[in-house]
Amino acid sequence: MPDVVAHALSVPAPPTLRDGFGPTYRGPARRHGLGIARHPDESGCGTYEYARHNVEPACEKVRLGAGRFRGIVKDMKSRYSTIAAAVLAGVAAIFAQTQVPPTDQEKSISARLRQLRSLPDDEWTKAVAQLAGQIRDLPQGAGKQRLIGSLTGLATEGDAGRETLQSIANTLAEVIASQPEDRRGYDTLARLVRYEHLQVSVDDPRYRAAMAKLEAEDARRLSPVFTLSDLKGTNWSLQDLRGKVVLVNFWATWCPPCRKEMPDMQALYERFGPRGLVILAISDEDAEKVAPFLAERKYTYPVLLDPGRKVNQLFAVEGIPKSFLYGRDGKLVAQAIDRRTDRQFLEMLKLAGLE
């Protein structure tokens, strides 16, 4: 096999956040400020929605791989032999043929997944529970893997309830067992189990490694030392806020779950601020992006800028929103891997003695 063919076969799909497994807005593209979310469509493919509001069609790795092969063939015509190009074209055709079309039931579930973010919280909770049951009952296959991955990312964007999240975790563990080559599944399952306080029976070294990675990241968050400035140029340091209850929240203007939880955070700040609650909302965007966004809204808690992502890296933040709550003694009390509702925030604050 020519070297170029081997290279093409090893080229990974573009960084995605909802192409099977992964939390909200996660991945290398997010770290470069793009902010991507994948939304499944009826074809079993989807779109990648960028922070800059341009949308790119997307499919599963197989079809993306086929497109890349065709592009490589075009680019190499002047540099490689006709034989190598023909081999690549043949490989692309084989890969394209392996795409399994979604069933009518999978199309219906995909349509409902796309609607989740438009639902009010009470309807959202019911819909997530129903979708969890429907996906659980699907036969094993690529469709079930894709749909449970999408639901896993969406189900933490609110208060789905422990029973529903446990059902999702069980299904995810079952799917991983049937698709053990996809390591992302172990990372996603470990994150869901650890931070939503669930239980699964998985005896696999990759799952244990994913858990160990999360434990190491949590150790870095126990007593982080940082100083950032807000839009007015005032410096804020977590270490200088001993005696306060501090909610450190990572967000961005383009992030839908972030925007949805901000009014609840403002209400908490107004209610508990006089009793010692400080909210530090950290964005990795520039002031030119954040200032106009805040000017249109009435949020009064401190918003800090981290354009170099040093504090994001200190907290090992790969997806947003994320929240970390520190007690008056400066110790980490609770954390959330996604959007929290008002009720969920109140439960976190109760652990720090605010109720």
N, C-alpha and C positions, 0 to 999 in steps of 0.2 A: 504494500500500500504506500503510495507516495507520501512524503512527510506532510505535504499540505493537506492531504485528506485526513491524516491522523490529527493534525491541528484543528481542522474544522470540526471533527467529531468531539474534540475536547472543549470547544467554546461553550461556555455556559449561557443560559438564557439571561436577558437583561435583569437587573435587580428589581424584584417585585416584592410587594407587600401582602398581597392577598391571592397569590397564585398557588393555592393549596394550603400553605401553612405560614403563619406569621402574625404578629400583633399589629395594631394600628400603625400605619406609616412607619414601617421599619425597613432598614436596609441601607446599603452604601449610598444609594441615590438620595435618601433622606439626609445623610450626613453631609452631602454637598449642597443642601438647601433646596432640593427639588420638591420633596414632599409628594409621595405617590400613593395612591390607593387603587386597588384593582377592584373592579365591579363586574361580576359575572353577567353575561347576557344569555339570550335564549339559544345561541349557537354553541354554548359551552365555552365560548371565548370570553371577551370582555374588553374593557378599555382601561388604560392607565391614565388617571386624572392627575395632572401635574399642578403644582402650586401656582404656576403662572397661567393656569386656566387653558392650556392647550391640551387636547386629548389625542391619544395615540391608540389605534386599534391594537388589541393584543389577543393572543390565543395561548394554548398550552405550549409547553416547551417543544413538543414535536413539531408543531406548525411554525413556531418561531425559528426552530432549528432549520426547517426546510427553507424558510425565507433567507436565512443567513447563508446557507449553502448556495442558493441561487445567486446571492450578491457576491459571494466569494468567487463563484465561477465567472461572473461578469468582470470582476476586477482583475482576474488572473489571466484572461485570454491572451494578453500580450506578453505574459511572463512565464506561463507554464504550458506544457504540451497539451495537445488536443485530447490525449488519452486521459490525463489527470482531470481535465475539465469534465470529460464524459463520465468518469468514475464518480466525481462529486455530484453531477446531475442525477446519476442513478441512485446514489445514496439519499439525496434529497427527496426523490420520488418515493422511495421505500419508507422514509420517515413520515412523509405526508400521508401515506396510506394507512399508517397505524393510528391515526386520530379516530377515536371512537365517538360517533355522534351522540349527543345526549338524548335520553328518552323523553317522552312527553312529561312524565312525572318530574324528571330532573329540570326540564325547562320551567315547569311551574314553580318549583322550589327556588330556582335562580331568580325568577321574577319577583317572588316574595322577599328574597334577600335584598334585592335592589331597593325595595320600598321601606326597609326597616328604619332608616334614618329619618324618614318623613313622618313617622308615627309618634304620637304623644307617648309619654312614658308608660302609662298603664296598658295601652294597646301594644306597645313595643314588647313589654314583658310577656304578654300572652302569646304574641306572634313568635318570639324566640323559643318559648316552650313547645309550641306546635311544630316549628321547624326542626327542633332537636329530635322530636319523636319521629317525624317523617324521614329525616336523614338516617336515623338509627335503623329504621326498618328497610332501608334500601339494600339491595344485594351488593356484595363486595365488588369493587371495580373503580375505574378512574373517576367516574361521576361522583360516587360517594366520597372518594378521597378529596376531590375538588370542593364539594359542597360543605363537608364537615370542616375543611380548612377555612373556608370563607366564614362560616358561622362562628367558628372559634374566635376569629378576630373581632367579629361584630358583637358577640354575646357579652363581652366585657365592657361594652360602651354604655353601661347602665346597670340597673338592678334586676338581673335575670333570675335571681334566687338560687340558693344553694342546690336544690334538687335538680333544677334545669342544668346548671353548670356541671354537676356531677354526671348527669346523663351525657352531656357533650364530651366530658373527659373520658368516660367509658367508651363512647363511640370512637373517639380519636385514638385511644389505645388499641382498640380492635382493628382500626384501619392501619395503624402503624405496624401491627403484627403481620398484616397481610402485604405490606409494602415496606419491608425493613430497610431497603436501600435508601430511603429518603430520610436523611438525618434531620432535616428541618422539623420533621414531625416530633422527634424526641425533644428538641429544644422548646417547641411550642407547648407540648404536653407538660414538660417540667415547669415551665413558667406558669401555666394555668393552675397546676396542682399546688405549687408552692405559694403563690400569691392570692389564690382564691380559697386556700385551705381545704383542698379536696384530697381524696384517696384513690389510688389506682394500684393494680397489681401488675407491675412491669419489671421483669428481671432481665435487664439488658444493660451491658456496659455503657452503651451510648446514652441511655437514659440517666444512668448514674453520673456519667461525665457531664451531662447537661445540668443536673442538679448541683454538682460540685462547682460548676462555673457560676451559677446563680449565687451560691453561698459565698464565693469569693467576691463577687460584685457587692453583695450586701455588706460584707466586712468593710469595704471602702466607703460605704454610706453611713457608717456608725457615727463617726465624728469628722465630717468633712470640713476643711478649712478653705474658705474662699471669700473674696471681696469683689463685688460688682457694683456698677453705677446704674442709677435709674435715669429716666429721661431728663431730669432736672440737674443731673450731675452729682447727686448725693450718693455717697458710698454706703453700701450695706454689707455687713459681715455676719455670717451665721454665729460665729464665736462671740460676737458682741451682744447677742440677744439672749444670753442666759437669763433665766427668770421669766422669759416669755414662752408661749406655745407658738411654734413656728411651722407653718405649712409652706414647704418649698414645692412649687408647681412648675413643671416644664410644659411649654405651650408654644403655639405659633399662630399668626393671623390667618393662615390658610387652612388650618386644621379644624374640620367640622365638629368633632367631639370636644375639642378645646373650647371653641366658641360656645358650645351648648352648655358647658359646665360653668362658664364664667359668671353668669348672673347668680347662680347659687353660691359661688365663692364670694361675690360682693355682698350678698345677704348675710353670709356667715361673718364676714368682716365687720359689717355694721352691728351685728348682734353681739359678737364676742370680742371685738376689738377693745372695747373699754375694759374687758376682763383679762386682757393680756394676749390675745391672738394677733399674730403678725403673719401676713401672707406675702411671700416673695415669689412673684410670678416671673419666670426666667424664659426669655425668648432668644433664640440664636440668630434672629434677624437684625438688620440694621435699623437705626433710629428712623430713617426715612420711610421705612415700611411700617414700623410699629406706631409711630406718633399719629399719623392720620387715622389709623384704625381706632386708637384709643380716643381721639378727639371726637369721634362720632358716638362714643358710648360714655356711660357715667361710672366707670370703674375707678375707685379711689385707692385701692390697695397698691403697694409699690410694684412696679413692673421694671425688671432689671434686664440689661442687655448683655448677651454673651455671644457676640458675632464670631469670635474665634473658637467657640464651642469648648473652651477649656473646662468649664464647670459641667457642661453636658458630659464630657468625657470622664470627669472626676466621678460623676454619679453613674457612669456606664449607661447613659440614656441612648437607646437606639430607636425608640418609638414614643410618640406622645399622643395624648397627654399622660404625664406621670406625676404622682404626688408623693411627697415624703413628709411625715409629721414628726416633729421633734418636741419633746416635753420641756418643761421648765429647767430641767437639769441638763439639757443639751443632748439627751439620748434619743435615738430613733425609736419611736413608739409604734408607728404604722406606716404602711405604704400602699399605693394603689397603682396598678399597671395600666389603667385606662381611665376613661371618664367616670366620675362618681356623681350620683344623684345627691340631692340635699340630704336625704335620709342616710345615705352611706357616709357622707361627710360628717354628719352628726355622730354616727357610730365611731368614726375615727377620733373625733374630738373628745368623746367620752373617755377613750383610753388615756387621754392626756389630762383628764380631770376637768374638762369643760363640758357642761351639760345644762 
